[in-house]
């Protein structure tokens, strides 16, 4: 039985264990994160395993402090761009990072990024230091 859910998905409790979950992404709320200017829209989450698929909206000038990817992280840039010390990731490009990779990330111009996590990041600096993003 799956423990994955989409927060704020109407009638979720009425779905059978093998039913498709159709998500009206536009109707899901943006949630603030402890990193100013970075918002998250959770598309699917399994808190038990740590699995997370989410949209991240970066305001121009926003920064996500130093963090470690506990498992593989994948990001597809839908709009704008974000960057770190390894490079600049522009609209239409995909970047993935192996488990154990550490970096901070920033978006001087703003971005919309679709991200996939197998486990939550471990934050080492900034407002999320010592926490996992859930």
N, C-alpha and C positions, 0 to 999 in steps of 0.2 A: 504494500500500500504506500502510495506517495505521501510525503509530508510537505511537498512543494505547494506554494500558494501564490496568488497575486493579491497583494493587499488592496483593499477597496474594490475588488471585483464583485459586482452585484450577483446575488444568488449562488455564490460559490458553494455554500453548504448543501445545495440541492443537486450538485453534480455527482455522478457516480465516479468510482475510482478510475475508470478507463475512459471517461468522457473527455473530449477536447475542451481546452480552456481558451475561449475566444476573447481576446483582450482588446477593448477599445482604448487604444493608447492615449488618444486625445482627451478622454474623460478622466484618466488617472491624474491625481494631483502631483505637482512638483513638491518635494520636501526639501527643506534647507538641510545643510550638513554643518558640522562645526567649522568647516573651512569657508570663510566668507566668500560669497560669489559663486560657490559650487553647489548646485542643486541636483537632486536625484529623483528619478521616476522609476520605481521598481516594477519590472515587467513580470518577473518570476523569482521566487525565493524559497529556499529550503533551509530554514534556520538549523535544522538538525544536522545536515551535512555541510552547510556553508555555501552551497551552490547559489549563485546570484546572477541574474541577467538584468541590466539596468541601463537607462539612459542617463547620461550626465550632461548637464548644461553648465557651461563655464562662462561667467561674465568676463568681459575684457579685464585683464590685469589680475585675475584670480590665481591662487597658488594652492596646491595640495602638498602638504609637508612631506618630509622624508618618510617613506614607508617601504615595507618589504612585502613582496608577493609570496605568500605561503605556498601557493600552488600556481600553476600556469594562469596568466591573466591575458585576455585578448581584448583589443580595442579596435573598433572600426569608426573612422571619423566621418560623420554624416555632413557636418557643416563646420566651417572655420578651421581652426588649427590649434593644437597644443604642442608643447615641447618639453624636453628635459635635456640633460647633458649629452645624451646619445643622438639627438636629432630633433627635427621639426616634423610633425605628423599632420599632413594636410588633408583636406576634404577628399574623400574617395580612397584613402589609404588605410591600410591595416597594419597594426603592430602587435606582436605578442611577446611576452616576457616569461622566461622560465622561473620555476620555483626558486626562491632565494634571491631574486633580483631586487636590488634596492635603488630607489631614486626619488627625487621630488619631481613634481610636474607643475607646469604653469601654462597659462593661456593669455598671452599679451593682447590678442585680438578677439577672444571669445571662441567657443566651440560647442558643438553638440556631438557627443560620442556614445556609441553603443558598446557596452562593456560586458564581458563574461568572466566570472570568477568561479573557481572550484572551491575556494576557501576565502574568507575575508582577509583583507590586507592587515598587516600589523604595522601600526603607525609608530614612528620613532621620534618625530619632532612635530612641532606645531600644535594646534588646538586638539588634535586627536591622539597625541602622544600617549602610548600605553593602552590604546583602545583598538577595537576592530570596527570597521564600518559595516553596519548591518542595516 
